[in-house]
Amino acid sequence: MDRGRISLGYRARHGRTLVGCLLSVAAATGLSAPAAAQDGERTVWVSVLDDDGTPVEGLGPGDFVVEEDGESREVLRVGPASTAMQVAVLVDTSWAAESAVPDMRDGLTTLVDALHEDHEIALVAFGQRPQILVESTRQRDRLQDGIGQVFAFPNSAAYLLDALVETARGFERRESARPVIIVVATDGVDYSNRDARQALDALRDAGVATHVLLMRDNANMALRSRPELADALRERDLTLAQGPDRTGGRRRDLLVSRAVAGALEELAGMLASQYEVVYNRPARLIPPDEITVRMRQDELTAYGAPANHTGD
């Protein structure tokens, strides 16, 4: 990905398979739709970070360049994103996460405190099997109760790809307006029944911006030499490598679990500060294959996902 540029793939209704950041569904039950309502207007949710990874405020239409299939589009207006996010936090509760559980709980509390008032949050565990700890809610006490249920299952593997597929399909069924998945994972064993293609396709179909925090542990590196685990680990690694890039998310590798709280706090700030970039699309019969957003200032980096609109 070029610096200061995000390439946003369009999930075309005529079935083309494309790459880049994906579309979120505009019409949602109980959630507000994107502000763009006029014919030809389209919306992109964009986070902009500086060299230090700090969200950049105060940007306007002149700071963004939007292109569809290489053709420049007029940016009509830019403002703070006003559509509520629906966030699913997928937490590793496999045996590999045992030592990281206290730090993960602290980080989840930080994330909830930052986002719960304005956005819905669900908590999903994926050790032993995918399990919903808390359904989507803004109630802090319910989310705190769910965080208290985060612990490592003895002698269990992770089922991350299964959790991604099931969560993404849930977003798609609910027609979530601005869906986000946050993965908090370790580098342990994964026994998912799904492969990378199925997981990436599910994220594409639901249009979920997917962010990953992966805790690296040298003790788990020996697992990669075991032939019976090699295929599953390769599928997991492929999903975690391509998922954020294809959906407008961000991946961070953490060397110690103590870094989880700070990373989740930074991610919450990044999400809460997103822009709603509205641009004009000329009338056309076939949707674009690729939507590209780049910043005019090279020192800025953009992450984001476009919003789907009825009739695309």
Secondary structure, DSSP 4 states (H G I P E B T S, - for coil): --TTEEEEE---TT-----SS-PBPS--TTSPPPS--STTEEEEEEEEE-TTSPBPPS--GGGEEEEETTEEE-EEEEEE--SPPEEEEEE--SGGGGGGHHHHHHHHHHHHHHHTTTSEEEEEE-BSS-EEEEEEE--HHHHHHHHTT--PPTT--B-HHHHHHHHHHHHHHHT-SSEEEEEEEESS-B--SS-HHHHHHHHHHHT-EEEEEEE--HHHHGGGG-HHHHHHHHHHHHHHHHHHHHHT--EEEESSGGGHHHHHHHHHHHHHT-EEEEEE----SS--SEEEEEESSTT-EEEEEEBP-TT-
